[in-house]
Amino acid sequence: MKNRSLIERTGFAFAGWCAAFKRERSFRAHTLIVALAIVILLLLRPEPIWWAIVALICALVVAIELVNSAIEALADLLHPDLHPEIKAVKDMVAGAVLAVSVGAIVVAAALVVDHWPRLMGH
């Protein structure tokens, strides 16, 4: 895959997104949550810094979910039987997804708190 054009490499990346969307329920759920975050931003019309913060945390969640899905798929392919080391690897990557997801919840809570007076009509 070396020396491929930017367009080809971008195509591979989108193919990866499509594969994850087709195969992984959690990736579909995270994609839906990202869409919801965009709707909330459009409704709240927060300052540009909030758009940047939410975009970064959404990108992190989606990226780590893609990494999680790829590692799990590769582990299942290489070692289909239950193995303690494979389980540990899968658990660690799932822990990374959880950590980033908790960070996303904190960002969402901070956004709501920051805009609470306006949400309440004050």
C-alpha positions as a Markdown table, in Angstrom:
| # | Residue | x | y | z |
|---|---|---|---|---|
| 1 | Met | 0.0 | 0.0 | 0.0 |
| 2 | Lys | 3.0 | 2.3 | -0.1 |
| 3 | Asn | 3.1 | 5.2 | -2.6 |
| 4 | Arg | -0.7 | 5.3 | -3.0 |
| 5 | Ser | -2.3 | 8.6 | -3.7 |
| 6 | Leu | -4.1 | 10.6 | -1.0 |
| 7 | Ile | -7.4 | 9.8 | -2.8 |
| 8 | Glu | -6.7 | 6.1 | -2.7 |
| 9 | Arg | -5.6 | 6.2 | 1.0 |
| 10 | Thr | -8.7 | 8.2 | 1.9 |
| 11 | Gly | -10.8 | 5.6 | 0.1 |
| 12 | Phe | -9.3 | 2.9 | 2.2 |
| 13 | Ala | -10.1 | 4.8 | 5.3 |
| 14 | Phe | -13.7 | 5.3 | 4.3 |
| 15 | Ala | -13.9 | 1.5 | 3.4 |
| 16 | Gly | -12.8 | 0.9 | 7.0 |
| 17 | Trp | -15.5 | 3.1 | 8.4 |
| 18 | Cys | -18.1 | 1.3 | 6.2 |
| 19 | Ala | -16.8 | -2.1 | 7.4 |
| 20 | Ala | -17.0 | -1.0 | 11.0 |
| 21 | Phe | -20.5 | 0.4 | 10.5 |
| 22 | Lys | -21.7 | -2.8 | 8.9 |
| 23 | Arg | -20.1 | -5.2 | 11.4 |
| 24 | Glu | -20.0 | -3.3 | 14.8 |
| 25 | Arg | -23.1 | -2.3 | 16.7 |
| 26 | Ser | -21.1 | -0.2 | 19.1 |
| 27 | Phe | -19.6 | 1.7 | 16.1 |
| 28 | Arg | -23.1 | 2.4 | 14.8 |
| 29 | Ala | -24.2 | 3.6 | 18.3 |
| 30 | His | -21.2 | 5.9 | 18.6 |
| 31 | Thr | -21.9 | 7.3 | 15.1 |
| 32 | Leu | -25.5 | 8.0 | 16.1 |
| 33 | Ile | -24.3 | 9.8 | 19.3 |
| 34 | Val | -21.9 | 11.9 | 17.1 |
| 35 | Ala | -24.9 | 12.9 | 14.9 |
| 36 | Leu | -26.9 | 13.7 | 18.1 |
| 37 | Ala | -24.0 | 15.9 | 19.3 |
| 38 | Ile | -24.0 | 17.8 | 16.0 |
| 39 | Val | -27.7 | 18.4 | 16.3 |
| 40 | Ile | -27.3 | 19.7 | 19.9 |
| 41 | Leu | -24.5 | 22.0 | 18.8 |
| 42 | Leu | -26.7 | 23.4 | 16.0 |
| 43 | Leu | -29.5 | 24.0 | 18.5 |
| 44 | Leu | -27.4 | 25.5 | 21.2 |
| 45 | Arg | -25.2 | 27.5 | 18.9 |
| 46 | Pro | -22.3 | 27.6 | 21.4 |
| 47 | Glu | -19.1 | 29.5 | 21.1 |
| 48 | Pro | -16.6 | 28.1 | 18.5 |
| 49 | Ile | -14.4 | 26.7 | 21.3 |
| 50 | Trp | -17.2 | 24.3 | 22.2 |
| 51 | Trp | -17.5 | 23.2 | 18.5 |
| 52 | Ala | -13.8 | 22.4 | 18.6 |
| 53 | Ile | -13.9 | 20.5 | 21.9 |
| 54 | Val | -16.9 | 18.5 | 20.9 |
| 55 | Ala | -15.4 | 17.7 | 17.5 |
| 56 | Leu | -12.2 | 16.5 | 19.1 |
| 57 | Ile | -13.9 | 14.3 | 21.6 |
| 58 | Cys | -16.2 | 12.8 | 19.0 |
| 59 | Ala | -13.2 | 12.1 | 16.7 |
| 60 | Leu | -11.5 | 10.4 | 19.7 |
| 61 | Val | -14.5 | 8.3 | 20.4 |
| 62 | Val | -14.9 | 7.2 | 16.8 |
| 63 | Ala | -11.1 | 6.6 | 16.3 |
| 64 | Ile | -10.7 | 4.5 | 19.5 |
| 65 | Glu | -13.8 | 2.5 | 18.6 |
| 66 | Leu | -12.3 | 1.8 | 15.1 |
| 67 | Val | -9.1 | 0.7 | 16.8 |
| 68 | Asn | -11.0 | -1.5 | 19.2 |
| 69 | Ser | -13.0 | -3.1 | 16.4 |
| 70 | Ala | -9.9 | -3.7 | 14.3 |
| 71 | Ile | -8.0 | -5.3 | 17.2 |
| 72 | Glu | -11.0 | -7.5 | 18.1 |
| 73 | Ala | -11.4 | -8.6 | 14.5 |
| 74 | Leu | -7.7 | -9.4 | 14.1 |
| 75 | Ala | -7.6 | -11.3 | 17.4 |
| 76 | Asp | -10.7 | -13.3 | 16.5 |
| 77 | Leu | -9.1 | -14.2 | 13.1 |
| 78 | Leu | -5.8 | -15.2 | 14.5 |
| 79 | His | -7.1 | -17.0 | 17.6 |
| 80 | Pro | -10.8 | -17.9 | 17.3 |
| 81 | Asp | -10.8 | -19.9 | 20.5 |
| 82 | Leu | -11.1 | -18.2 | 23.9 |
| 83 | His | -7.6 | -17.5 | 25.2 |
| 84 | Pro | -6.7 | -15.6 | 28.4 |
| 85 | Glu | -4.2 | -13.3 | 26.6 |
| 86 | Ile | -6.6 | -12.5 | 23.8 |
| 87 | Lys | -9.3 | -11.8 | 26.3 |
| 88 | Ala | -7.0 | -9.5 | 28.2 |
| 89 | Val | -6.1 | -7.6 | 25.0 |
| 90 | Lys | -9.8 | -7.2 | 24.1 |
| 91 | Asp | -10.6 | -6.0 | 27.7 |
| 92 | Met | -7.8 | -3.4 | 27.6 |
| 93 | Val | -9.0 | -2.0 | 24.3 |
| 94 | Ala | -12.6 | -1.9 | 25.6 |
| 95 | Gly | -11.2 | -0.1 | 28.6 |
| 96 | Ala | -9.7 | 2.5 | 26.3 |
| 97 | Val | -13.1 | 3.0 | 24.6 |
| 98 | Leu | -14.8 | 3.3 | 28.0 |
| 99 | Ala | -12.2 | 5.9 | 29.1 |
| 100 | Val | -12.7 | 8.1 | 26.1 |
| 101 | Ser | -16.5 | 7.7 | 26.3 |
| 102 | Val | -16.4 | 8.9 | 29.9 |
| 103 | Gly | -14.4 | 11.9 | 28.7 |
| 104 | Ala | -17.1 | 12.6 | 26.1 |
| 105 | Ile | -19.8 | 12.4 | 28.8 |
| 106 | Val | -17.8 | 15.0 | 30.9 |
| 107 | Val | -17.5 | 17.3 | 27.9 |
| 108 | Ala | -21.3 | 17.0 | 27.3 |
| 109 | Ala | -22.0 | 17.7 | 30.9 |
| 110 | Ala | -19.7 | 20.8 | 30.8 |
| 111 | Leu | -21.5 | 22.0 | 27.7 |
| 112 | Val | -24.9 | 21.7 | 29.3 |
| 113 | Val | -23.7 | 23.4 | 32.5 |
| 114 | Asp | -22.1 | 26.2 | 30.5 |
| 115 | His | -25.3 | 26.8 | 28.6 |
| 116 | Trp | -27.8 | 26.0 | 31.4 |
| 117 | Pro | -29.0 | 29.6 | 32.0 |
| 118 | Arg | -29.8 | 30.0 | 28.3 |
| 119 | Leu | -31.5 | 26.6 | 28.3 |
| 120 | Met | -33.6 | 27.7 | 31.2 |
| 121 | Gly | -34.5 | 31.0 | 29.5 |
| 122 | His | -32.4 | 33.3 | 31.6 |
